[in-house]
Amino acid sequence: MTVESKDTSYVFQRKIDDKGLLCVGTKNNGMYLVLEDPKTKEQKVVLDAMSGAAVSSLGHCDPEITELMGQFAKESVYTFGGSFGNYAAEELGEFLCEKSDGDFASALWTGSGSEANENALKIMKQYHNELKDYKRHKFVSRNQSYHGYTIGALSIGDGSRKYAFSDILIDASKTPKVSPVYPYRNQKAGQSEEEYTQELLKELEQTFIDNDPTTIAGMIIETVGGSTFGTPTPTKGYLDGCRAICHKYGALFMLDEVMCGLGRCGYSYTYKSPEFGLSEGGPDLCSVGKTIGSGFVTLAGVLISPKVKKVFVEGSGAVMGAQTYHSHDFNCRVGLAVQKKIYRDNLIENVRVNGAYLKEQLKLKLKDAKYAGDIRGAGNFLSIEIVKDKTTKEPFAPSEAAGPALGALCLARGITSMGLSGTIRNEILEGGNVIMHGDHLTVAPAYTFTKEHCDIIANSIAGAFADLEKKYAA
Ligand SMILES: *Cc1c(COP(=O)(O)O)cnc(C)c1O
């Protein structure tokens, strides 16, 4: 007897044996998805307001890039990065180092953000080894963070996807956690932003002290958080404060900009935001991914500061280990073409300008929405926290799964989004199962979006909130 039915799915992802909707194409300058129900063959065209997992910076099937991809496929030669380099990896590195105004001097190209962070942990460990400081092996990170789904990346992350695997992760004593920046819920009444920031930094320094600071290798945080609790931006001075504490105790300071970086928040690097970024200079390492290849190729990477590079150059001169698809020639060529187009067409400025418009429209159209709480984010990376009561900020019961429910209502109204639960915290049960408290909805359209797309997105979300009210009133 087999368990397969006629509608069986051969892909072990999402819901097992349920194909869900399948994407079969794009429309309207790569801004829309054509989705098909595999059973009925019925099609639905929706605005891709989420770009997958905030990936497609140029929209889908960009004709300039696909033309180049045909050419690259004919010219590109695969070599193993451990043996030979290639000009594409060099040029992509040079291009993005140049855009950092000297903050970075080198880059390692990987196939995914998880791998980029995984490699970064090893680079940080090796950095200290090069300095003969062999004791450092702990990584400080934050609660409610996401750094990827591989074992090392899950260990430094937090959130609902982690706890079922706790006993096969890096020991929690080596991955101490601190609070995230969450003023909407954690900044006390009467407390200024400055005081709240100082409270967070005090906790961080105490965590260093409590975990023997001479054993801490580095700290890794998302400049702007992603899916875990909905695009939280840091408070002013927070990033400077974290970097200062890391350096005071000889640890490295790393930013994860896999989801929020490379233009998504309106600046070349999100830590350069004048609103909440570092006041000067950069982090010691920075991971990037998602939008770098716009979903045309699987590409991510770790950018390395001159300080870190120098220690390697003056030490062993070599990075330990290489993966089959590090510095992949074809992927790097496509990534470089995507990045060049983003800069040539001033698309990061478009994200800044139209992103501000979208945020304003969301605030305007959700002003009277009963369940729309905090509206936050930067650039076109924006979220709305869903609450049962705007005044008390009381969340919906976890059993309502209000985040996914709102996401489904948005899809019914013609836009993609990420409606998720677990915004406030995860209650951990036996076996690492979790009850997810709090809900939010995130959007992150392609950098090529227009004001017209913003209006569609804001109207659809406002409509979906109204639908949710009707649903719960019934
Ligand atoms: C998506 C993401 C990752 C992991 O990248 P993958 O390409 O999915 O492996 C890491 N960090 C952040 C902040 C992310 O959003």
The ligand as a Gaussian input file, in Angstrom:
#p B3LYP/6-31G(d) Opt

LIG

0 1
 C       16.640000      34.791000       4.944000
 C       17.585000      35.162000       5.994000
 C       18.723000      34.382000       6.274000
 C       18.942000      33.053000       5.636000
 O       19.100000      33.111000       4.253000
 P       18.731000      31.862000       3.341000
 O       19.114000      32.303000       1.971000
 O       17.281000      31.589000       3.510000
 O       19.578000      30.715000       3.816000
 C       19.625000      34.848000       7.201000
 N       19.420000      36.013000       7.838000
 C       18.354000      36.785000       7.618000
 C       18.189000      38.078000       8.346000
 C       17.388000      36.379000       6.700000
 O       16.295000      37.112000       6.510000

